[in-house]
Amino acid sequence: MNKIVVVMLVVIAVFLISGVVFKNNELRYNETTEVSIQQGDTLWSIAIEVNNGRYNNQKVVWEIKKLNNLDGGRTHITPGQSIKIPVLEEE
């Protein structure tokens, strides 16, 4: 009987955790803004700054790449370059 209770608690815990981890975390934004790349900026650092922890940072990087036609593995940005970034809605 105790084993059944433990198994049930584990199953419930897995469902609760998976709901948090795999939550639909699609980016929500209605507008973009343009930023000028500074020395030392990366797409990742820009995504973290824009994101402020609300969304998955990788999704923000992908969206910035999509907005700026940075296809494939191309992530090279240079100081002085202007790129579009999403203005993310609050969750």
DSSP file (Angstrom, degrees, kcal/mol; ACC not computed):
  #  RESIDUE AA STRUCTURE BP1 BP2  ACC     N-H-->O    O-->H-N    N-H-->O    O-->H-N    TCO  KAPPA ALPHA  PHI   PSI    X-CA   Y-CA   Z-CA
    1    1 A M     >        0   0    0      0, 0.0     4,-1.9     0, 0.0     5,-0.2   0.000 360.0 360.0 360.0 -44.2    0.0    0.0    0.0
    2    2 A N  H  >  +     0   0    0      1,-0.2     4,-2.3     2,-0.2     5,-0.2   0.865 360.0  55.2 -62.6 -36.0    2.8    2.5    0.9
    3    3 A K  H  > S+     0   0    0      1,-0.2     4,-2.6     2,-0.2    -1,-0.2   0.890 106.2  51.2 -64.4 -38.6    4.5    1.7   -2.4
    4    4 A I  H  > S+     0   0    0      2,-0.2     4,-2.5     1,-0.2    -2,-0.2   0.913 110.1  49.1 -64.5 -42.6    1.3    2.7   -4.3
    5    5 A V  H  X S+     0   0    0     -4,-1.9     4,-2.3     2,-0.2    -2,-0.2   0.912 112.1  48.5 -63.3 -43.2    1.1    6.0   -2.4
    6    6 A V  H  X S+     0   0    0     -4,-2.3     4,-2.4     2,-0.2    -2,-0.2   0.925 111.9  49.0 -63.7 -44.9    4.7    6.8   -3.2
    7    7 A V  H  X S+     0   0    0     -4,-2.6     4,-2.5     1,-0.2    -2,-0.2   0.915 111.4  49.8 -61.4 -43.0    4.3    6.0   -6.9
    8    8 A M  H  X S+     0   0    0     -4,-2.5     4,-2.4     1,-0.2    -1,-0.2   0.901 110.7  49.6 -63.4 -41.0    1.1    8.1   -7.0
    9    9 A L  H  X S+     0   0    0     -4,-2.3     4,-2.5     2,-0.2    -1,-0.2   0.894 111.1  49.8 -65.4 -39.1    2.9   11.0   -5.4
   10   10 A V  H  X S+     0   0    0     -4,-2.4     4,-2.5     2,-0.2    -2,-0.2   0.927 110.9  49.3 -64.2 -44.6    5.8   10.7   -7.8
   11   11 A V  H  X S+     0   0    0     -4,-2.5     4,-2.1     2,-0.2    -2,-0.2   0.919 112.4  47.6 -61.2 -44.5    3.5   10.6  -10.8
   12   12 A I  H  X S+     0   0    0     -4,-2.4     4,-2.3     1,-0.2    -1,-0.2   0.917 111.5  50.8 -63.1 -43.2    1.7   13.7   -9.5
   13   13 A A  H  X S+     0   0    0     -4,-2.5     4,-2.7     1,-0.2     5,-0.2   0.908 108.7  51.8 -62.0 -42.0    5.0   15.5   -8.9
   14   14 A V  H  X S+     0   0    0     -4,-2.5     4,-2.8     1,-0.2     5,-0.2   0.922 110.5  48.3 -61.5 -44.7    6.2   14.7  -12.4
   15   15 A F  H  X S+     0   0    0     -4,-2.1     4,-1.7     2,-0.2    -1,-0.2   0.905 113.0  47.7 -63.0 -41.5    3.0   16.1  -13.9
   16   16 A L  H  X S+     0   0    0     -4,-2.3     4,-1.2     2,-0.2    -2,-0.2   0.928 114.6  45.4 -65.5 -44.6    3.2   19.3  -11.9
   17   17 A I  H  X S+     0   0    0     -4,-2.7     4,-2.8     1,-0.2     3,-0.5   0.915 110.8  53.1 -65.8 -43.1    6.9   19.8  -12.7
   18   18 A S  H  X S+     0   0    0     -4,-2.8     4,-2.8     1,-0.2    -1,-0.2   0.845 103.9  57.8 -63.7 -31.7    6.4   19.1  -16.4
   19   19 A G  H  < S+     0   0    0     -4,-1.7    -1,-0.2    -5,-0.2    -2,-0.2   0.863 111.7  41.3 -63.9 -35.2    3.6   21.7  -16.4
   20   20 A V  H >< S+     0   0    0     -4,-1.2     3,-0.6    -3,-0.5    -2,-0.2   0.919 119.9  42.6 -76.1 -46.4    6.1   24.3  -15.2
   21   21 A V  H 3< S+     0   0    0     -4,-2.8    -2,-0.2     1,-0.2    -3,-0.2   0.898 123.1  36.0 -69.6 -41.9    9.0   23.2  -17.4
   22   22 A F  T 3< S+     0   0    0     -4,-2.8    -1,-0.2    -5,-0.2    -2,-0.2   0.153  82.6 144.8-102.7  19.2    7.0   22.7  -20.6
   23   23 A K    <   -     0   0    0     -3,-0.6     2,-0.6     1,-0.2    -3,-0.1  -0.227  67.2 -94.2 -54.5 142.1    4.6   25.5  -20.2
   24   24 A N        +     0   0    0      1,-0.1    -1,-0.2    -5,-0.1    -2,-0.1  -0.485  51.8 174.4 -62.8 112.3    3.6   27.2  -23.5
   25   25 A N        +     0   0    0     -2,-0.6    31,-0.4    -3,-0.1    -1,-0.1  -0.273   9.1 161.4-121.2  44.0    6.1   30.0  -23.5
   26   26 A E        -     0   0    0      1,-0.1     2,-0.2    29,-0.1    -2,-0.0  -0.397  46.4-105.4 -68.3 142.2    5.5   31.6  -26.9
   27   27 A L        -     0   0    0     -2,-0.1     2,-0.5    32,-0.1    -1,-0.1  -0.457  32.7-158.7 -68.5 136.1    6.8   35.1  -27.3
   28   28 A R        +     0   0    0     61,-0.2    61,-3.6    -2,-0.2     2,-0.3  -0.969  29.6 136.3-120.2 119.0    4.1   37.7  -27.2
   29   29 A Y  E     -A   88   0A   0     -2,-0.5    59,-0.2    59,-0.2     3,-0.1  -0.979  35.0-166.5-157.2 150.6    4.9   41.1  -28.8
   30   30 A N  E    S+     0   0A   0     57,-0.6     2,-0.3    -2,-0.3    58,-0.1   0.501  76.1  29.0-113.2 -10.9    3.1   43.6  -31.0
   31   31 A E  E     -A   87   0A   0     56,-0.5    56,-2.6     2,-0.0     2,-0.3  -0.937  61.1-144.2-145.6 166.5    6.0   45.8  -31.9
   32   32 A T  E     -A   86   0A   0     -2,-0.3     2,-0.3    54,-0.2    52,-0.1  -0.862   9.7-157.4-125.7 163.8    9.8   45.9  -32.5
   33   33 A T  E     -A   85   0A   0     52,-2.5    52,-2.9    -2,-0.3     2,-0.4  -0.924  19.3-118.8-134.8 163.0   12.4   48.5  -31.8
   34   34 A E  E     -A   84   0A   0     -2,-0.3     2,-0.3    50,-0.2    50,-0.2  -0.869  26.2-172.7-107.6 137.5   15.8   49.0  -33.3
   35   35 A V  E     -A   83   0A   0     48,-2.7    48,-2.5    -2,-0.4     2,-0.5  -0.938  22.2-127.0-125.4 151.2   19.0   48.9  -31.2
   36   36 A S  E     -A   82   0A   0     -2,-0.3    46,-0.2    46,-0.2     2,-0.2  -0.850  31.6-118.3 -96.6 128.7   22.6   49.8  -32.2
   37   37 A I        -     0   0    0     44,-3.5    43,-3.0    -2,-0.5     2,-0.2  -0.458  29.4-157.5 -70.1 132.4   25.1   47.0  -31.4
   38   38 A Q    >   -     0   0    0     41,-0.2     3,-2.2    -2,-0.2    -1,-0.0  -0.683  36.4 -75.7-104.5 161.0   27.8   48.0  -29.0
   39   39 A Q  T 3  S+     0   0    0      1,-0.3    -1,-0.1    -2,-0.2     3,-0.1  -0.342 121.1  20.0 -54.7 130.1   31.2   46.5  -28.5
   40   40 A G  T 3  S+     0   0    0      1,-0.3    -1,-0.3    -3,-0.0     5,-0.1   0.280  89.9 137.4  91.4 -10.3   30.8   43.2  -26.7
   41   41 A D    <   -     0   0    0     -3,-2.2    -1,-0.3     4,-0.1     2,-0.3  -0.415  28.0-178.1 -68.0 143.7   27.1   42.7  -27.5
   42   42 A T     >  -     0   0    0     -3,-0.1     4,-2.3    -2,-0.1     5,-0.2  -0.903  42.0-110.2-130.8 163.9   26.0   39.2  -28.5
   43   43 A L  H  > S+     0   0    0     32,-0.4     4,-2.5    -2,-0.3     5,-0.2   0.894 121.2  52.8 -60.4 -36.7   22.5   38.0  -29.5
   44   44 A W  H  > S+     0   0    0      2,-0.2     4,-2.3     1,-0.2    -1,-0.2   0.929 109.0  46.8 -65.0 -45.4   22.5   36.1  -26.2
   45   45 A S  H  > S+     0   0    0      1,-0.2     4,-2.0     2,-0.2    -1,-0.2   0.880 113.8  48.9 -66.6 -35.8   23.3   39.2  -24.1
   46   46 A I  H  X S+     0   0    0     -4,-2.3     4,-2.8     2,-0.2     5,-0.3   0.917 110.0  51.8 -67.1 -42.6   20.7   41.3  -26.0
   47   47 A A  H  X S+     0   0    0     -4,-2.5     4,-2.8     1,-0.2     5,-0.2   0.908 109.5  49.6 -60.4 -42.4   18.1   38.5  -25.5
   48   48 A I  H  X S+     0   0    0     -4,-2.3     4,-2.4     2,-0.2     5,-0.3   0.911 112.5  47.6 -63.0 -41.9   18.8   38.4  -21.8
   49   49 A E  H  < S+     0   0    0     -4,-2.0    -2,-0.2     1,-0.2    -1,-0.2   0.917 117.3  41.4 -65.9 -43.4   18.4   42.2  -21.6
   50   50 A V  H  < S+     0   0    0     -4,-2.8    -2,-0.2     1,-0.2    -1,-0.2   0.893 118.1  48.3 -68.1 -40.7   15.2   42.3  -23.6
   51   51 A N  H >< S-     0   0    0     -4,-2.8     3,-1.4    -5,-0.3    -2,-0.2   0.909  74.6-166.1 -72.2 -47.5   13.8   39.2  -21.8
   52   52 A N  T 3< S-     0   0    0     -4,-2.4    -3,-0.1     1,-0.2    -4,-0.1   0.816  73.9 -61.3  57.6  31.7   14.4   40.0  -18.2
   53   53 A G  T 3  S+     0   0    0     -5,-0.3    -1,-0.2     2,-0.2    -2,-0.1   0.491 111.9 113.5  80.7   3.9   13.7   36.4  -17.3
   54   54 A R  S <  S+     0   0    0     -3,-1.4     2,-0.2     2,-0.1    -2,-0.1   0.853  79.1  22.1 -76.9 -34.1   10.1   36.3  -18.6
   55   55 A Y  S    S-     0   0    0     -4,-0.1     2,-0.4   -28,-0.0    -2,-0.2  -0.717  99.0 -74.6-127.1 173.2   10.7   33.9  -21.5
   56   56 A N    >>  -     0   0    0    -31,-0.4     4,-1.5    -2,-0.2     3,-0.6  -0.598  40.9-140.5 -68.3 124.1   13.2   31.2  -22.6
   57   57 A N  H 3> S+     0   0    0     -2,-0.4     4,-2.4     1,-0.2     5,-0.2   0.843  99.6  58.6 -60.2 -34.7   16.3   33.1  -23.8
   58   58 A Q  H 3> S+     0   0    0      1,-0.2     4,-2.6     2,-0.2    -1,-0.2   0.893 103.7  52.2 -63.1 -38.3   16.8   30.8  -26.7
   59   59 A K  H <> S+     0   0    0     -3,-0.6     4,-2.2     2,-0.2    -1,-0.2   0.880 108.8  50.5 -64.1 -37.3   13.4   31.6  -28.1
   60   60 A V  H  X S+     0   0    0     -4,-1.5     4,-2.5     2,-0.2    -2,-0.2   0.919 110.1  49.6 -66.4 -43.0   14.2   35.4  -27.8
   61   61 A V  H  X S+     0   0    0     -4,-2.4     4,-2.7     1,-0.2    -2,-0.2   0.940 110.9  50.2 -59.3 -47.0   17.5   34.8  -29.7
   62   62 A W  H  X S+     0   0    0     -4,-2.6     4,-2.5     1,-0.2    -1,-0.2   0.897 110.7  49.4 -59.0 -40.7   15.6   32.8  -32.4
   63   63 A E  H  X S+     0   0    0     -4,-2.2     4,-2.8     2,-0.2    -1,-0.2   0.911 110.5  49.4 -66.8 -41.8   13.1   35.6  -32.8
   64   64 A I  H  X S+     0   0    0     -4,-2.5     4,-1.4     2,-0.2    -2,-0.2   0.917 111.7  49.7 -61.9 -42.4   15.8   38.3  -33.1
   65   65 A K  H  <>S+     0   0    0     -4,-2.7     5,-2.9     1,-0.2    -2,-0.2   0.921 112.2  47.9 -61.1 -43.7   17.5   36.1  -35.7
   66   66 A K  H ><5S+     0   0    0     -4,-2.5     3,-1.2     1,-0.2    -2,-0.2   0.921 110.0  51.6 -63.6 -44.7   14.2   35.8  -37.6
   67   67 A L  H 3<5S+     0   0    0     -4,-2.8    -1,-0.2     1,-0.2    -2,-0.2   0.791 117.6  39.2 -62.5 -27.7   13.5   39.5  -37.4
   68   68 A N  T 3<5S-     0   0    0     -4,-1.4    -1,-0.2    -3,-0.2    -2,-0.2   0.197 110.0-115.6-111.3  15.1   16.9   40.3  -38.8
   69   69 A N  T < 5 +     0   0    0     -3,-1.2     2,-1.2     1,-0.2    -3,-0.2   0.867  57.9 156.4  52.8  41.1   17.2   37.5  -41.4
   70   70 A L      < -     0   0    0     -5,-2.9    -1,-0.2    -6,-0.2    -2,-0.1  -0.758  29.1-164.6 -94.0  87.4   20.1   36.0  -39.6
   71   71 A D    >   -     0   0    0     -2,-1.2     3,-1.7    -3,-0.1    -5,-0.0  -0.327  39.4 -14.8 -82.2 157.1   19.6   32.5  -41.0
   72   72 A G  T 3  S-     0   0    0      1,-0.3    -2,-0.1    -2,-0.1    -7,-0.0  -0.254 125.8 -20.4  60.5-137.1   21.1   29.2  -39.8
   73   73 A G  T 3  S+     0   0    0      2,-0.0     2,-0.5     3,-0.0    -1,-0.3   0.417  98.0 125.6 -85.8   1.7   24.0   29.4  -37.4
   74   74 A R    <   +     0   0    0     -3,-1.7     0, 0.0     1,-0.2     0, 0.0  -0.476  15.3 145.8 -68.0 114.6   24.8   33.0  -38.4
   75   75 A T        +     0   0    0     -2,-0.5     2,-0.4     2,-0.0   -32,-0.4   0.204  22.9 132.3-131.0  12.2   24.9   35.0  -35.2
   76   76 A H        +     0   0    0    -34,-0.1     2,-0.3   -33,-0.0   -34,-0.1  -0.549  26.6 171.9 -75.2 122.5   27.7   37.4  -36.0
   77   77 A I        -     0   0    0     -2,-0.4    -2,-0.0   -36,-0.2   -34,-0.0  -0.943  16.3-148.5-125.8 152.1   26.8   41.0  -35.2
   78   78 A T    >   -     0   0    0     -2,-0.3     3,-2.2   -39,-0.1   -41,-0.3  -0.909  28.3 -91.5-125.1 148.6   29.1   44.0  -35.3
   79   79 A P  T 3  S+     0   0    0      0, 0.0   -41,-0.2     0, 0.0     3,-0.1  -0.274 113.7  26.7 -55.1 137.4   29.4   47.2  -33.3
   80   80 A G  T 3  S+     0   0    0    -43,-3.0     2,-0.1     1,-0.4   -42,-0.1   0.115  91.2 124.9  94.0 -20.4   27.5   50.0  -35.1
   81   81 A Q    <   -     0   0    0     -3,-2.2   -44,-3.5   -45,-0.1     2,-0.4  -0.457  54.9-139.1 -69.5 142.8   25.1   47.6  -36.8
   82   82 A S  E     +A   36   0A   0    -46,-0.2     2,-0.3    -2,-0.1   -46,-0.2  -0.895  24.3 178.9-104.3 134.6   21.4   48.2  -36.1
   83   83 A I  E     -A   35   0A   0    -48,-2.5   -48,-2.7    -2,-0.4     2,-0.3  -0.948  27.8-116.6-132.0 155.6   19.1   45.3  -35.5
   84   84 A K  E     -A   34   0A   0     -2,-0.3   -50,-0.2   -50,-0.2   -17,-0.1  -0.702  30.6-174.5 -86.9 140.6   15.4   44.9  -34.7
   85   85 A I  E     -A   33   0A   0    -52,-2.9   -52,-2.5    -2,-0.3     2,-0.2  -0.979  27.5-107.6-131.8 149.0   14.4   43.4  -31.4
   86   86 A P  E     -A   32   0A   0      0, 0.0     2,-1.0     0, 0.0   -54,-0.2  -0.484  17.6-136.3 -74.8 143.9   10.9   42.5  -30.1
   87   87 A V  E     -A   31   0A   0    -56,-2.6   -57,-0.6    -2,-0.2   -56,-0.5  -0.857  34.7-143.8 -95.8  99.3    9.3   44.6  -27.4
   88   88 A L  E     -A   29   0A   0     -2,-1.0   -59,-0.2   -38,-0.2     2,-0.1  -0.353   2.9-126.0 -74.7 140.8    8.0   41.7  -25.3
   89   89 A E        -     0   0    0    -61,-3.6   -61,-0.2     1,-0.1     2,-0.1  -0.485  32.1-102.6 -77.3 152.9    4.6   41.8  -23.5
   90   90 A E              0   0    0     -2,-0.1    -1,-0.1     1,-0.1     0, 0.0  -0.458 360.0 360.0 -70.3 148.1    4.5   41.1  -19.8
   91   91 A E              0   0    0     -2,-0.1    -1,-0.1    -3,-0.1    -2,-0.0   0.456 360.0 360.0 -84.4 360.0    3.2   37.7  -18.8
